[in-house]
Amino acid sequence: MTRSEPAEPAVATVPPRRALSKATVDARRFAIRTITLVLEIVDRRRTVGQLDGFATAHLIDQVTALIRLTPPGVMSGDTATLRRVHVQMLGPGAAEIFGSYRRGERVRAFAARIEQLPCRVRTTTATVRPVLTRAVEYRWQLVAFTLV
C-alpha cells in the first residue's frame, strides 16, 4: 500500500481590504471635524461664528437658539468628546453621519446629514492686472444635526 501524500493545508485567503472612495474619505474627515466643532460650540468652548462655511445658515440658527436657551452652567461641568463616527454614503454628494460622544460618564448619540453644496469662491486670473472672478465649487456642508 502506498501512502498518499498529505493534503496541502488550506490557506485562508484574506480578501483585499475594500478601498474607500475619495468622497467617503472626504466626507468622514469633514464629519469628524464638523461634529467636534459643534460639540465644542454647545459646550461654549468656541463661538457659533466658527461654524460659517461648515454648516448651512438654517443649522447655524438652530445651534444659536440651542445655546441661547441652555443656561451657561448646565453643560460647563463635563465637556463632550467625540467617540465614534460612522458614514453612510447616500450618493456622491450626500451622506448620513451617526455616532456617539461622551459627556462625563454618559455616552450619547448624534445623527447628522452632510451634502456637497455649491459655494462661491474667489479666484484670480494670471494677468498683468489681477482680476477677481467668482467661481462655484462644491464643498461639504452640515445640513441637519441631532443630539440625543
Number of C-alpha atoms within 10 A of each C-alpha: 3 4 5 6 6 6 6 6 6 6 6 6 6 6 6 6 6 6 8 8 10 10 17 19 13 11 27 20 13 18 26 16 12 19 24 16 19 23 18 17 19 20 20 15 13 14 14 18 10 13 20 11 13 22 21 16 13 11 16 20 13 13 17 16 11 12 16 10 9 11 10 11 8 9 14 13 10 12 15 21 16 18 14 13 18 15 19 14 17 12 10 13 16 19 24 18 23 20 16 17 21 16 14 11 7 8 14 15 16 17 17 18 20 28 21 18 17 13 14 13 12 11 13 12 10 8 7 6 8 10 12 11 11 12 12 12 12 13 17 23 24 25 18 17 19 10 12 9
